[in-house]
């Protein structure tokens, strides 16, 4: 993998690990945004926190093991997750900062996937 791919994947790992752990811990700062998007608090543990954390773990494991196929698989999972997250925000007509973060996370997952596949 190129240095750019490793850097982008590493940032994607950090972002999703933080976000996933915040969801698993039901961090109070994220609750209003979830309510605005009509996401039940019970979903913070599973699917939200679990899938984000698993995606970050998959990306990291692929980087450490030098397995681009694992990085790509984890990135695909995160892309699908954030497409669904954006759909949820659009359905709830929620275009707040949470929507912007979901777009950014989707872009990072896509960049991780593309840079890994083209490396």
Secondary structure, DSSP 8 states (H G I E B T S, - for coil): --HHHHHHHHHHHHHHHHHHHHHHTT-HHHHHHHHHTT--GGGGIIIIIHHHHHHHHHHHHHHHHT-HHHHHHHHHHHHHHHHHHHHHHHHTT--SHHHHHHHHHHHHHHHHHHHHHH-
